[in-house]
Every structure is written in structure tokens, then in C-alpha cells.
């Protein structure tokens, strides 16, 4: 007879000995987890600090305010990541995903900031975060509106829309007007980094194989250092510790700003569905559970709401880190939590964060372009889980055509209202999400078998019509023959 207490103790010991990188509850050795954690950190650090830099420039922030926006963005990203990994009550995805201040909101933040300043952004963000929590609460009742064909389309467009970022980084800067943009030396560094990642991923073993991206970054960084392309002035001038303050900026509430932010927050919820679905499908070989999705949306809404009180911009899932999870299959919560803790340290220590910002753009571009490719393939993997019926291919094809087409020709919508331009101009994810969501509701639900039956019915009707015409012709010939006789 089994002893329940003994069995419970046995399960506890097994759990304590679980050091697998490929188990969510696995706790590998620190030396084994650290490079994998740094890989996640380095893949998203540029994405975290870029939005506050852009917003600071738009709102005319001072140097001190700019550093504050960067610091709190990194700190909020670390706290948000750890929060989602472990969760509190119904809040938190409890999945191997990285959350933080992301690019998805930038067009809206720029539009709102230009008109209402950082105060208008934070006031609208507060309402937007609450809206996300409302969506998260009701998602269990409306999840059927976001099947794999919708979520997969969004993930696919996310991957495709990130390519230009990787190419700009490989060319030397996120800004095409930078002085050294496109310099051959930038491409040499980027290609050396990329080749290192490929060699480590395809021919490496053990930790080297799993840490292919960070291996590439280290090689690219050392090459850049030897060429004198790295400056440590920002590290020297940065302080060691800085504690964030509550309400460093006032909040203002403007109807137009709130409307824009609410829309982008709802759209970002669709992106979150896509990213979390890609995480479970690509990294865990299973579908996303409703409980995980609800927790992810509620948690993201809560972190966005609270962040507004500290000057941090809205948070979202990081697609490039989803790509890392899908590529390496490393889903250990311990590994990602360590990355979150490192982000918290970076947020508390501006000097530590400054070190992260010394990584040259070509190195980041060469290391992350493979990740963006994996995001695209994960989107395709999601799509093929649904039937590729004519209906679904119409949804995917039209969403891709409209979203990427408008993004590549932004002047095509110049005569639209400013709110519409700011919402969809340069943001293909928004267009793809709206198009896929709408078409999925409007188009008749037809499976491959339904379409096959329709074709059979049409073929049968055509055959019957042809037979009727043939019989009529034969009858006319017979009548003419009789009349002639």
C-alpha cells in the first residue's frame, strides 16, 4: 500500500533535483543558466531603452529626464518579467516569456507625446492599462474570436515587421540618417556576428549550442572593441545606484490621447495572444491555455497601469525573446527569472545599464536577425495548426497584403485623420490584427470538407446543366428531323 506522505516527499525530492533547461520548473546550475539568461537580456535590452529615448526626444525631455525614462524602463521590464514568471493570484502568464517596455506602442506614444507631452502619455497609459485588464478578464468568453489563423497571422507579421530593424542595426544604427549608416565595416562586424551564431547553433554542443546568440555577441563585441568602435564614456559618467521615485511626472488626461492609447492597448492584447501562443507552441509543443492567456493579459494590464505612476512606458511581450525560446527550447523559469533579476539590477544601477548600451548596433543586428526569422516561422507553425482552407488563406493573405503594403508606402494614408495615421502608419501589426480579427468574424465558417462539398455541388450542378442542354439539343434535332420528314 502506497504512503501518500512518502509519495509527496518523493515528488518533492524529484522536483528539487530537476535541473533540466527544458522543463519550466527546472533549476539548472547557475553557471549553466547565466549565459542563457544573458542571451535573453542582450536580445531585448536595445528594444527596452529605445522607446524611452525616442519619447524623450519627442517631448523635449532634459538629460536627467531622459536617463530617468531609460532607467525606469529597464527596471519595470525586469520586475514585470519576474512577476509574469511566478504570478500573483490571477495575474501573470506563468510562462517562459519576457515582458517589458516595447516597440509596439511607439507610433502612438510619439503622436500623443508631440501634442500633450510626457504628462499626456502617462495619463492615457493609465486608462490604457485598465482597458487591458478588462480585456484580460473577459478573454475567456471571447477567446474563440482569436483562433490560430488570427494569432498566427499576428505573429507572422510581427516577425516580418522586425526585419527592417535588424537590417538597420546591421548597417550601423537604428537611424538611417546616422553618419556611419551602411559603412562596410558595420556589415563586416554584423556578418561575423551572424556567422558565429550560425556556427555555434549548428555545430556547437551543450551550452555553446544553446547560447549561440550570446557567443555571437561576445565575438562581435570583441571585434568592435579591437576596431575602437566602443566608447565607455557613458559608463564612466553613470552613477552606481539610483532609486526610482513615485510620480516623477504629473499625469494629464486628454480624450484624444486616451482614445489612441486604448486602441493600441487592445491591439497589443492581440499581439500578446500571438506571442504567448508562439511561446507555448514553439517552446513547449502545446496550445496556450485559457488560464495562462487570462493571467498574461491581466498581468500586462496591471504592470502597464502601475508603470504609469513611476514614469515607465507601457509593457508588452518581447517577440525576439519568444524567438529565442522557440529556437533553443529552453523554457526553465529559473533561466528567465535570472534575466529579469539582471534587468532589475540594471534598472537600479545606471552604470550597469550603461554597459549594456555599449554593445554596437551591428553586433545586435547580426545576433538577432536569426531570432526574427524564428518568430516568422513560429507564426507559420501556428497557422498550419488551422486548416488552410480558401477562407483562412483569404484571411492570412489579405492581412499580410494590407499590413505590409501600408507599412511600405506610408504616404498612401497621408490624407487620413491624424489619429488613424498615428495608429496604423508604420505599425503593420495593428493593421494585420484588425484585418484578421474582422475577416474571421465576417467570413462564413467553412472547413476544407465544406469547401470540397461546395465544389462537388457546383460540379454536379454544372454536369446536370450540361446534360439538360445536351438533352434539349437532342430533342430539337429530333423534332427538326420529324418535321422534315
SULNORDA-V159201 format. One record per backbone hydrogen bond with DSSP energy under -1.0 kcal/mol. CO is the residue of the C=O (numbers start at 1). NH is the residue of the N-H. Records with the same first field share a line. If there is no record, write none. Layout:
CO->NH + NH
This chain:
3->7
4->8
5->9
6->10
7->11
8->12
9->13
10->14
11->15
12->16
13->17
15->18
18->27
21->331 + 332
23->26
24->333
29->33
30->34
33->37
34->38
35->39
36->40
37->41
38->42
39->43
40->44
41->45
44->48
45->49
46->50
49->53
50->54
51->55
52->56
53->57
54->58
55->59
56->61
62->66
63->67
64->68
65->69
66->70
67->71
68->72
69->73
70->74
71->75
72->76
73->77
74->78
75->79
76->80
77->81
78->82
79->83
80->84
81->85
82->86
83->87
84->94
88->91
91->88
95->97
98->318
100->316
103->106
105->109
106->110
107->111
108->112
109->113
110->114
112->116
113->117
116->120
117->121
118->122
119->123 + 252
120->124
121->125
122->126
123->127
124->128
125->129
126->130
127->131
128->132
129->133
130->134
131->135
132->136
133->137
134->138
138->141
139->143
142->145
143->146
147->150 + 151
148->152
150->154
151->155
152->156
153->157
154->158
155->159
156->160
157->161
162->166
163->167
164->168
165->169
166->170
167->171
168->173
169->172
171->182
175->178
178->181
180->183
183->186 + 187
184->188
185->189
186->190
187->191
188->192
189->193
190->194
191->195
192->196
193->197
194->198
195->199
196->200
197->201
198->202
199->203
205->208
206->210
207->211
209->212
211->215
212->216
213->217
214->218
215->219
216->220
217->221
218->222
219->223
220->224
221->225
222->226
223->227
224->229
225->228
232->236
233->237
234->238
239->351
254->258
255->259
256->260
257->261
258->262
259->263
260->264
261->265
262->266
263->267
264->268
265->269
266->270
267->271
268->272
269->273
270->274
271->275
272->276
273->277
274->278
275->279
276->280
277->281
278->282
279->283
280->284 + 286
289->293
290->294
291->295
292->296
293->297
294->298
295->92 + 299
296->300
297->301
298->302
299->303
300->304
301->305
302->306
303->307
304->308
306->309
307->310 + 312
309->247
316->100
318->322
319->323
320->324
321->325
322->326
323->327
324->328
325->329
332->336
333->337
334->338
335->339
336->340
337->341
338->342
339->343
340->344
341->345
342->346
343->347
344->348
345->349
348->242
349->353
350->354
351->355
352->356
353->357
355->358
356->359
360->364
361->365
362->366
363->367
364->368
365->369
368->372
369->373
370->374
371->375
372->376
373->377
374->378
375->379
376->380
377->381
378->382
379->383
380->384
382->385
383->386
387->389
389->393
390->394
391->395
392->396
393->397
394->398
395->399
396->400
397->401
398->402
399->403
400->404
401->405
402->406
403->407
404->408
405->409
409->412
410->413
411->414
413->416
417->421
418->422
419->423
420->424
421->425
424->427
427->431
428->432
429->433
430->434
431->435
432->436
433->437
434->438
435->439
436->440
437->441
438->442
439->443
447->451
448->452
449->453
450->454
451->455
452->456
453->457
454->458
455->459
456->460
457->461
458->462
459->463
460->464
461->465
462->466
463->467
464->468
465->469
466->470
467->471
468->472
469->473
470->474
471->475
472->476
473->477
474->478
475->479
476->480
477->481
478->482
479->483
480->484
481->485
